[in-house]
Amino acid sequence: MTITKDMTIGEILRANPAVAPILLEAGMHCLGCPSAQGESLAEAAFVHGIDADALMEKIAAL
């Protein structure tokens, strides 16, 4: 499955649990919270002040 920044964090983690350390390293520590189930990666990156495209590069390198 291709991971996109429009997917929710929950969807991403279900598709590839190995993404969790990347998100944690970026400062997204609430991977299991309700927001993770309804917030896209792009939205979460914005809230956390993270460049979503740079984060996607790290995820794609897995």
All heavy atoms as TSV, in Angstrom:
chain	resi	resn	atom	element	x	y	z
A	1	MET	N	N	0.850	-1.180	0.000
A	1	MET	CA	C	0.000	0.000	0.000
A	1	MET	C	C	0.893	1.240	0.000
A	1	MET	O	O	1.844	1.332	0.760
A	1	MET	CB	C	-0.914	-0.007	1.222
A	1	MET	CG	C	-1.642	1.309	1.436
A	1	MET	SD	S	-2.635	1.315	2.942
A	1	MET	CE	C	-4.220	0.990	2.227
A	2	THR	N	N	0.560	2.193	-0.834
A	2	THR	CA	C	1.294	3.441	-0.881
A	2	THR	C	C	0.790	4.367	0.219
A	2	THR	O	O	-0.412	4.575	0.360
A	2	THR	CB	C	1.103	4.129	-2.249
A	2	THR	OG1	O	1.576	3.255	-3.263
A	2	THR	CG2	C	1.867	5.422	-2.310
A	3	ILE	N	N	1.702	4.902	0.984
A	3	ILE	CA	C	1.357	5.832	2.057
A	3	ILE	C	C	1.404	7.247	1.509
A	3	ILE	O	O	2.353	7.630	0.825
A	3	ILE	CB	C	2.326	5.663	3.241
A	3	ILE	CG1	C	2.112	4.283	3.869
A	3	ILE	CG2	C	2.126	6.768	4.278
A	3	ILE	CD1	C	3.092	3.935	4.957
A	4	THR	N	N	0.344	8.008	1.815
A	4	THR	CA	C	0.281	9.401	1.381
A	4	THR	C	C	0.062	10.290	2.595
A	4	THR	O	O	-0.384	9.823	3.647
A	4	THR	CB	C	-0.867	9.642	0.389
A	4	THR	OG1	O	-2.117	9.516	1.083
A	4	THR	CG2	C	-0.819	8.659	-0.779
A	5	LYS	N	N	0.349	11.576	2.428
A	5	LYS	CA	C	0.157	12.498	3.548
A	5	LYS	C	C	-1.310	12.827	3.785
A	5	LYS	O	O	-1.644	13.474	4.774
A	5	LYS	CB	C	1.001	13.761	3.374
A	5	LYS	CG	C	0.700	14.582	2.169
A	5	LYS	CD	C	1.695	15.725	2.063
A	5	LYS	CE	C	1.520	16.471	0.771
A	5	LYS	NZ	N	2.535	17.504	0.600
A	6	ASP	N	N	-2.190	12.354	2.905
A	6	ASP	CA	C	-3.630	12.551	3.090
A	6	ASP	C	C	-4.254	11.433	3.925
A	6	ASP	O	O	-5.416	11.527	4.308
A	6	ASP	CB	C	-4.334	12.655	1.735
A	6	ASP	CG	C	-3.894	13.879	0.961
A	6	ASP	OD1	O	-3.703	14.944	1.587
A	6	ASP	OD2	O	-3.705	13.777	-0.266
A	7	MET	N	N	-3.483	10.379	4.191
A	7	MET	CA	C	-3.976	9.271	5.025
A	7	MET	C	C	-3.930	9.686	6.488
A	7	MET	O	O	-3.089	10.486	6.887
A	7	MET	CB	C	-3.097	8.039	4.818
A	7	MET	CG	C	-3.181	7.447	3.437
A	7	MET	SD	S	-1.940	6.152	3.157
A	7	MET	CE	C	-2.576	4.848	4.203
A	8	THR	N	N	-4.820	9.120	7.284
A	8	THR	CA	C	-4.764	9.386	8.718
A	8	THR	C	C	-3.558	8.647	9.296
A	8	THR	O	O	-3.062	7.675	8.711
A	8	THR	CB	C	-6.035	8.923	9.459
A	8	THR	OG1	O	-6.111	7.496	9.401
A	8	THR	CG2	C	-7.281	9.567	8.894
A	9	ILE	N	N	-3.106	9.093	10.442
A	9	ILE	CA	C	-1.987	8.445	11.106
A	9	ILE	C	C	-2.354	7.002	11.432
A	9	ILE	O	O	-1.543	6.087	11.275
A	9	ILE	CB	C	-1.564	9.232	12.352
A	9	ILE	CG1	C	-0.994	10.587	11.909
A	9	ILE	CG2	C	-0.554	8.453	13.179
A	9	ILE	CD1	C	-0.756	11.568	13.023
A	10	GLY	N	N	-3.586	6.785	11.846
A	10	GLY	CA	C	-4.051	5.423	12.126
A	10	GLY	C	C	-3.963	4.524	10.904
A	10	GLY	O	O	-3.518	3.382	10.993
A	11	GLU	N	N	-4.386	5.025	9.757
A	11	GLU	CA	C	-4.303	4.253	8.510
A	11	GLU	C	C	-2.850	3.925	8.172
A	11	GLU	O	O	-2.536	2.807	7.761
A	11	GLU	CB	C	-4.921	5.030	7.349
A	11	GLU	CG	C	-6.407	5.193	7.416
A	11	GLU	CD	C	-6.962	6.138	6.369
A	11	GLU	OE1	O	-6.279	7.127	5.988
A	11	GLU	OE2	O	-8.098	5.895	5.931
A	12	ILE	N	N	-1.981	4.914	8.350
A	12	ILE	CA	C	-0.563	4.711	8.042
A	12	ILE	C	C	0.025	3.634	8.938
A	12	ILE	O	O	0.732	2.742	8.461
A	12	ILE	CB	C	0.204	6.038	8.184
A	12	ILE	CG1	C	-0.227	7.014	7.080
A	12	ILE	CG2	C	1.716	5.807	8.148
A	12	ILE	CD1	C	0.267	8.433	7.264
A	13	LEU	N	N	-0.280	3.697	10.219
A	13	LEU	CA	C	0.268	2.716	11.154
A	13	LEU	C	C	-0.282	1.317	10.902
A	13	LEU	O	O	0.424	0.330	11.098
A	13	LEU	CB	C	0.014	3.153	12.592
A	13	LEU	CG	C	0.780	4.408	13.014
A	13	LEU	CD1	C	0.340	4.848	14.402
A	13	LEU	CD2	C	2.282	4.189	12.946
A	14	ARG	N	N	-1.524	1.229	10.480
A	14	ARG	CA	C	-2.080	-0.086	10.138
A	14	ARG	C	C	-1.414	-0.631	8.875
A	14	ARG	O	O	-1.168	-1.822	8.754
A	14	ARG	CB	C	-3.596	-0.014	9.972
A	14	ARG	CG	C	-4.334	0.055	11.306
A	14	ARG	CD	C	-5.838	-0.104	11.145
A	14	ARG	NE	N	-6.463	1.001	10.422
A	14	ARG	CZ	C	-6.798	2.175	10.949
A	14	ARG	NH1	N	-6.563	2.418	12.234
A	14	ARG	NH2	N	-7.370	3.115	10.221
A	15	ALA	N	N	-1.118	0.259	7.924
A	15	ALA	CA	C	-0.482	-0.161	6.672
A	15	ALA	C	C	0.974	-0.553	6.893
A	15	ALA	O	O	1.466	-1.503	6.266
A	15	ALA	CB	C	-0.571	0.955	5.637
A	16	ASN	N	N	1.669	0.171	7.781
A	16	ASN	CA	C	3.079	-0.104	8.028
A	16	ASN	C	C	3.461	0.363	9.430
A	16	ASN	O	O	3.836	1.520	9.618
A	16	ASN	CB	C	3.952	0.582	6.983
A	16	ASN	CG	C	5.411	0.192	7.101
A	16	ASN	OD1	O	5.812	-0.453	8.061
A	16	ASN	ND2	N	6.207	0.586	6.123
A	17	PRO	N	N	3.395	-0.523	10.398
A	17	PRO	CA	C	3.731	-0.158	11.782
A	17	PRO	C	C	5.161	0.356	11.949
A	17	PRO	O	O	5.467	1.041	12.919
A	17	PRO	CB	C	3.521	-1.454	12.568
A	17	PRO	CG	C	2.623	-2.284	11.728
A	17	PRO	CD	C	2.916	-1.902	10.307
A	18	ALA	N	N	6.043	0.065	11.004
A	18	ALA	CA	C	7.436	0.523	11.090
A	18	ALA	C	C	7.556	2.039	10.949
A	18	ALA	O	O	8.622	2.599	11.206
A	18	ALA	CB	C	8.280	-0.172	10.020
A	19	VAL	N	N	6.469	2.711	10.591
A	19	VAL	CA	C	6.472	4.166	10.479
A	19	VAL	C	C	6.446	4.824	11.866
A	19	VAL	O	O	6.877	5.960	12.024
A	19	VAL	CB	C	5.273	4.647	9.620
A	19	VAL	CG1	C	5.159	6.154	9.602
A	19	VAL	CG2	C	5.405	4.123	8.195
A	20	ALA	N	N	5.987	4.100	12.871
A	20	ALA	CA	C	5.835	4.666	14.218
A	20	ALA	C	C	7.102	5.350	14.739
A	20	ALA	O	O	7.022	6.485	15.215
A	20	ALA	CB	C	5.346	3.607	15.198
A	21	PRO	N	N	8.278	4.721	14.651
A	21	PRO	CA	C	9.478	5.401	15.161
A	21	PRO	C	C	9.783	6.719	14.445
A	21	PRO	O	O	10.273	7.669	15.056
A	21	PRO	CB	C	10.596	4.384	14.938
A	21	PRO	CG	C	9.919	3.077	14.858
A	21	PRO	CD	C	8.569	3.355	14.251
A	22	ILE	N	N	9.476	6.792	13.171
A	22	ILE	CA	C	9.702	8.026	12.415
A	22	ILE	C	C	8.792	9.127	12.945
A	22	ILE	O	O	9.225	10.266	13.134
A	22	ILE	CB	C	9.465	7.796	10.906
A	22	ILE	CG1	C	10.528	6.847	10.356
A	22	ILE	CG2	C	9.461	9.116	10.145
A	22	ILE	CD1	C	10.281	6.386	8.943
A	23	LEU	N	N	7.538	8.788	13.187
A	23	LEU	CA	C	6.590	9.778	13.700
A	23	LEU	C	C	6.966	10.210	15.115
A	23	LEU	O	O	6.893	11.396	15.445
A	23	LEU	CB	C	5.169	9.208	13.664
A	23	LEU	CG	C	4.637	8.844	12.278
A	23	LEU	CD1	C	3.242	8.239	12.385
A	23	LEU	CD2	C	4.628	10.045	11.346
A	24	LEU	N	N	7.368	9.256	15.933
A	24	LEU	CA	C	7.780	9.584	17.299
A	24	LEU	C	C	9.010	10.487	17.293
A	24	LEU	O	O	9.073	11.459	18.047
A	24	LEU	CB	C	8.051	8.306	18.088
A	24	LEU	CG	C	6.823	7.453	18.414
A	24	LEU	CD1	C	7.239	6.104	18.983
A	24	LEU	CD2	C	5.897	8.187	19.362
A	25	GLU	N	N	9.968	10.183	16.445
A	25	GLU	CA	C	11.182	10.994	16.337
A	25	GLU	C	C	10.856	12.423	15.895
A	25	GLU	O	O	11.522	13.373	16.303
A	25	GLU	CB	C	12.140	10.350	15.336
A	25	GLU	CG	C	13.442	11.092	15.167
A	25	GLU	CD	C	14.336	10.404	14.151
A	25	GLU	OE1	O	14.756	9.266	14.400
A	25	GLU	OE2	O	14.596	11.020	13.102
A	26	ALA	N	N	9.805	12.562	15.089
A	26	ALA	CA	C	9.400	13.878	14.599
A	26	ALA	C	C	8.625	14.676	15.650
A	26	ALA	O	O	8.319	15.844	15.439
A	26	ALA	CB	C	8.554	13.722	13.329
A	27	GLY	N	N	8.272	14.029	16.766
A	27	GLY	CA	C	7.553	14.725	17.829
A	27	GLY	C	C	6.071	14.421	17.893
A	27	GLY	O	O	5.336	15.032	18.654
A	28	MET	N	N	5.634	13.467	17.091
A	28	MET	CA	C	4.224	13.057	17.103
A	28	MET	C	C	4.088	11.897	18.082
A	28	MET	O	O	4.159	10.730	17.708
A	28	MET	CB	C	3.780	12.660	15.702
A	28	MET	CG	C	3.804	13.787	14.729
A	28	MET	SD	S	3.223	13.228	13.119
A	28	MET	CE	C	3.348	14.745	12.204
A	29	HIS	N	N	3.903	12.214	19.356
A	29	HIS	CA	C	3.916	11.202	20.404
A	29	HIS	C	C	2.550	10.601	20.707
A	29	HIS	O	O	2.452	9.659	21.482
A	29	HIS	CB	C	4.503	11.793	21.689
A	29	HIS	CG	C	5.916	12.231	21.497
A	29	HIS	ND1	N	6.973	11.381	21.650
A	29	HIS	CD2	C	6.441	13.420	21.115
A	29	HIS	CE1	C	8.090	12.021	21.391
A	29	HIS	NE2	N	7.802	13.259	21.059
A	30	CYS	N	N	1.504	11.104	20.126
A	30	CYS	CA	C	0.157	10.630	20.446
A	30	CYS	C	C	-0.374	9.754	19.309
A	30	CYS	O	O	-1.413	10.031	18.720
A	30	CYS	CB	C	-0.755	11.834	20.688
A	30	CYS	SG	S	-2.334	11.367	21.408
A	31	LEU	N	N	0.349	8.687	19.003
A	31	LEU	CA	C	-0.023	7.842	17.871
A	31	LEU	C	C	-1.308	7.064	18.104
A	31	LEU	O	O	-1.985	6.705	17.161
A	31	LEU	CB	C	1.117	6.877	17.545
A	31	LEU	CG	C	2.450	7.534	17.193
A	31	LEU	CD1	C	3.487	6.463	16.877
A	31	LEU	CD2	C	2.305	8.527	16.062
A	32	GLY	N	N	-1.660	6.824	19.352
A	32	GLY	CA	C	-2.863	6.061	19.646
A	32	GLY	C	C	-4.044	6.911	20.073
A	32	GLY	O	O	-5.108	6.383	20.368
A	33	CYS	N	N	-3.875	8.221	20.094
A	33	CYS	CA	C	-4.960	9.083	20.566
A	33	CYS	C	C	-6.045	9.216	19.497
A	33	CYS	O	O	-5.824	8.899	18.330
A	33	CYS	CB	C	-4.418	10.455	20.972
A	33	CYS	SG	S	-3.902	11.490	19.616
A	34	PRO	N	N	-7.224	9.671	19.875
A	34	PRO	CA	C	-8.321	9.805	18.914
A	34	PRO	C	C	-7.986	10.680	17.709
A	34	PRO	O	O	-8.444	10.408	16.603
A	34	PRO	CB	C	-9.450	10.428	19.741
A	34	PRO	CG	C	-9.160	10.000	21.136
A	34	PRO	CD	C	-7.652	9.963	21.237
A	35	SER	N	N	-7.156	11.686	17.894
A	35	SER	CA	C	-6.787	12.549	16.764
A	35	SER	C	C	-6.063	11.760	15.689
A	35	SER	O	O	-6.192	12.048	14.501
A	35	SER	CB	C	-5.900	13.699	17.232
A	35	SER	OG	O	-6.631	14.572	18.044
A	36	ALA	N	N	-5.285	10.770	16.087
A	36	ALA	CA	C	-4.531	9.966	15.127
A	36	ALA	C	C	-5.455	9.178	14.205
A	36	ALA	O	O	-5.060	8.789	13.113
A	36	ALA	CB	C	-3.585	9.013	15.855
A	37	GLN	N	N	-6.683	8.957	14.640
A	37	GLN	CA	C	-7.634	8.206	13.827
A	37	GLN	C	C	-8.405	9.102	12.855
A	37	GLN	O	O	-8.988	8.604	11.895
A	37	GLN	CB	C	-8.620	7.452	14.723
A	37	GLN	CG	C	-7.957	6.493	15.676
A	37	GLN	CD	C	-7.029	5.508	14.993
A	37	GLN	OE1	O	-7.374	4.880	14.008
A	37	GLN	NE2	N	-5.826	5.381	15.526
A	38	GLY	N	N	-8.400	10.415	13.095
A	38	GLY	CA	C	-9.182	11.296	12.238
A	38	GLY	C	C	-8.388	12.418	11.603
A	38	GLY	O	O	-8.931	13.195	10.833
A	39	GLU	N	N	-7.101	12.484	11.910
A	39	GLU	CA	C	-6.267	13.580	11.428
A	39	GLU	C	C	-5.283	13.032	10.392
A	39	GLU	O	O	-4.616	12.034	10.632
A	39	GLU	CB	C	-5.510	14.156	12.630
A	39	GLU	CG	C	-4.779	15.427	12.390
A	39	GLU	CD	C	-4.240	15.984	13.701
A	39	GLU	OE1	O	-3.454	15.296	14.380
A	39	GLU	OE2	O	-4.611	17.112	14.040
A	40	SER	N	N	-5.212	13.691	9.239
A	40	SER	CA	C	-4.272	13.233	8.223
A	40	SER	C	C	-2.842	13.537	8.659
A	40	SER	O	O	-2.605	14.375	9.537
A	40	SER	CB	C	-4.551	13.920	6.883
A	40	SER	OG	O	-4.154	15.290	6.936
A	41	LEU	N	N	-1.910	12.890	8.014
A	41	LEU	CA	C	-0.503	13.150	8.310
A	41	LEU	C	C	-0.166	14.611	8.031
A	41	LEU	O	O	0.539	15.246	8.803
A	41	LEU	CB	C	0.392	12.225	7.494
A	41	LEU	CG	C	1.885	12.375	7.722
A	41	LEU	CD1	C	2.240	11.995	9.158
A	41	LEU	CD2	C	2.671	11.540	6.744
A	42	ALA	N	N	-0.711	15.154	6.958
A	42	ALA	CA	C	-0.465	16.562	6.624
A	42	ALA	C	C	-1.006	17.481	7.708
A	42	ALA	O	O	-0.336	18.446	8.098
A	42	ALA	CB	C	-1.095	16.892	5.272
A	43	GLU	N	N	-2.207	17.190	8.204
A	43	GLU	CA	C	-2.791	18.009	9.271
A	43	GLU	C	C	-1.977	17.914	10.552
A	43	GLU	O	O	-1.707	18.911	11.210
A	43	GLU	CB	C	-4.240	17.580	9.537
A	43	GLU	CG	C	-5.176	17.888	8.393
A	43	GLU	CD	C	-6.521	17.192	8.522
A	43	GLU	OE1	O	-6.602	16.098	9.140
A	43	GLU	OE2	O	-7.505	17.748	7.993
A	44	ALA	N	N	-1.565	16.698	10.902
A	44	ALA	CA	C	-0.774	16.501	12.116
A	44	ALA	C	C	0.578	17.196	11.997
A	44	ALA	O	O	1.058	17.808	12.952
A	44	ALA	CB	C	-0.581	15.009	12.382
A	45	ALA	N	N	1.182	17.115	10.828
A	45	ALA	CA	C	2.466	17.792	10.611
A	45	ALA	C	C	2.308	19.298	10.792
A	45	ALA	O	O	3.135	19.945	11.440
A	45	ALA	CB	C	3.001	17.467	9.220
A	46	PHE	N	N	1.244	19.854	10.256
A	46	PHE	CA	C	0.992	21.283	10.390
A	46	PHE	C	C	0.855	21.678	11.863
A	46	PHE	O	O	1.464	22.638	12.317
A	46	PHE	CB	C	-0.267	21.676	9.609
A	46	PHE	CG	C	-0.647	23.114	9.771
A	46	PHE	CD1	C	0.029	24.108	9.089
A	46	PHE	CD2	C	-1.673	23.482	10.622
A	46	PHE	CE1	C	-0.310	25.444	9.248
A	46	PHE	CE2	C	-2.030	24.811	10.796
A	46	PHE	CZ	C	-1.347	25.798	10.101
A	47	VAL	N	N	0.063	20.918	12.602
A	47	VAL	CA	C	-0.169	21.201	14.013
A	47	VAL	C	C	1.139	21.146	14.805
A	47	VAL	O	O	1.346	21.932	15.722
A	47	VAL	CB	C	-1.208	20.208	14.600
A	47	VAL	CG1	C	-1.257	20.277	16.118
A	47	VAL	CG2	C	-2.586	20.475	14.009
A	48	HIS	N	N	2.023	20.234	14.419
A	48	HIS	CA	C	3.284	20.047	15.137
A	48	HIS	C	C	4.427	20.890	14.564
A	48	HIS	O	O	5.554	20.793	15.038
A	48	HIS	CB	C	3.672	18.570	15.143
A	48	HIS	CG	C	2.797	17.726	16.005
A	48	HIS	ND1	N	2.948	17.629	17.372
A	48	HIS	CD2	C	1.735	16.942	15.699
A	48	HIS	CE1	C	2.030	16.823	17.859
A	48	HIS	NE2	N	1.272	16.396	16.872
A	49	GLY	N	N	4.130	21.685	13.524
A	49	GLY	CA	C	5.160	22.527	12.931
A	49	GLY	C	C	6.224	21.737	12.181
A	49	GLY	O	O	7.389	22.113	12.153
A	50	ILE	N	N	5.801	20.648	11.553
A	50	ILE	CA	C	6.718	19.761	10.839
A	50	ILE	C	C	6.428	19.861	9.342
A	50	ILE	O	O	5.279	19.944	8.917
A	50	ILE	CB	C	6.520	18.310	11.316
A	50	ILE	CG1	C	6.804	18.208	12.816
A	50	ILE	CG2	C	7.358	17.336	10.521
A	50	ILE	CD1	C	6.326	16.914	13.433
A	51	ASP	N	N	7.478	19.797	8.539
A	51	ASP	CA	C	7.337	19.791	7.085
A	51	ASP	C	C	6.822	18.412	6.665
A	51	ASP	O	O	7.537	17.413	6.785
A	51	ASP	CB	C	8.686	20.095	6.444
A	51	ASP	CG	C	8.638	20.129	4.927
A	51	ASP	OD1	O	7.703	19.589	4.320
A	51	ASP	OD2	O	9.568	20.713	4.344
A	52	ALA	N	N	5.600	18.353	6.174
A	52	ALA	CA	C	4.980	17.076	5.808
A	52	ALA	C	C	5.730	16.389	4.673
A	52	ALA	O	O	5.846	15.165	4.656
A	52	ALA	CB	C	3.514	17.282	5.430
A	53	ASP	N	N	6.262	17.166	3.737
A	53	ASP	CA	C	6.990	16.563	2.620
A	53	ASP	C	C	8.296	15.918	3.097
A	53	ASP	O	O	8.659	14.831	2.638
A	53	ASP	CB	C	7.264	17.602	1.534
A	53	ASP	CG	C	5.977	18.065	0.856
A	53	ASP	OD1	O	5.065	17.228	0.665
A	53	ASP	OD2	O	5.874	19.250	0.533
A	54	ALA	N	N	8.993	16.568	4.016
A	54	ALA	CA	C	10.224	15.994	4.572
A	54	ALA	C	C	9.906	14.711	5.338
A	54	ALA	O	O	10.652	13.729	5.260
A	54	ALA	CB	C	10.922	17.011	5.469
A	55	LEU	N	N	8.796	14.711	6.058
A	55	LEU	CA	C	8.372	13.526	6.791
A	55	LEU	C	C	8.041	12.388	5.818
A	55	LEU	O	O	8.414	11.240	6.041
A	55	LEU	CB	C	7.164	13.868	7.662
A	55	LEU	CG	C	6.750	12.890	8.727
A	55	LEU	CD1	C	7.894	12.549	9.680
A	55	LEU	CD2	C	5.582	13.438	9.520
A	56	MET	N	N	7.380	12.723	4.729
A	56	MET	CA	C	7.048	11.725	3.726
A	56	MET	C	C	8.304	11.117	3.097
A	56	MET	O	O	8.331	9.927	2.785
A	56	MET	CB	C	6.150	12.327	2.628
A	56	MET	CG	C	4.702	12.509	3.058
A	56	MET	SD	S	3.880	10.982	3.562
A	56	MET	CE	C	4.040	9.996	2.079
A	57	GLU	N	N	9.344	11.907	2.936
A	57	GLU	CA	C	10.613	11.393	2.396
A	57	GLU	C	C	11.191	10.331	3.321
A	57	GLU	O	O	11.674	9.302	2.860
A	57	GLU	CB	C	11.612	12.526	2.195
A	57	GLU	CG	C	11.288	13.411	1.021
A	57	GLU	CD	C	12.285	14.546	0.852
A	57	GLU	OE1	O	13.418	14.464	1.382
A	57	GLU	OE2	O	11.924	15.534	0.197
A	58	LYS	N	N	11.130	10.581	4.623
A	58	LYS	CA	C	11.631	9.611	5.592
A	58	LYS	C	C	10.797	8.327	5.560
A	58	LYS	O	O	11.330	7.231	5.645
A	58	LYS	CB	C	11.641	10.204	6.995
A	58	LYS	CG	C	12.696	11.264	7.191
A	58	LYS	CD	C	12.676	11.776	8.600
A	58	LYS	CE	C	13.733	12.858	8.787
A	58	LYS	NZ	N	13.749	13.356	10.161
A	59	ILE	N	N	9.484	8.499	5.447
A	59	ILE	CA	C	8.595	7.336	5.417
A	59	ILE	C	C	8.839	6.533	4.143
A	59	ILE	O	O	8.899	5.300	4.181
A	59	ILE	CB	C	7.114	7.779	5.533
A	59	ILE	CG1	C	6.862	8.326	6.941
A	59	ILE	CG2	C	6.175	6.627	5.192
A	59	ILE	CD1	C	5.528	9.021	7.103
A	60	ALA	N	N	9.009	7.213	3.026
A	60	ALA	CA	C	9.224	6.533	1.747
A	60	ALA	C	C	10.548	5.762	1.718
A	60	ALA	O	O	10.687	4.797	0.986
A	60	ALA	CB	C	9.176	7.543	0.607
A	61	ALA	N	N	11.499	6.194	2.545
A	61	ALA	CA	C	12.808	5.543	2.578
A	61	ALA	C	C	12.794	4.220	3.342
A	61	ALA	O	O	13.800	3.505	3.347
A	61	ALA	CB	C	13.839	6.488	3.198
A	62	LEU	N	N	11.675	3.891	3.981
A	62	LEU	CA	C	11.591	2.618	4.738
A	62	LEU	C	C	11.743	1.424	3.806
A	62	LEU	O	O	11.323	1.367	2.741
A	62	LEU	CB	C	10.258	2.505	5.477
A	62	LEU	CG	C	10.112	3.316	6.731
A	62	LEU	CD1	C	8.736	3.133	7.323
A	62	LEU	CD2	C	11.154	2.918	7.754
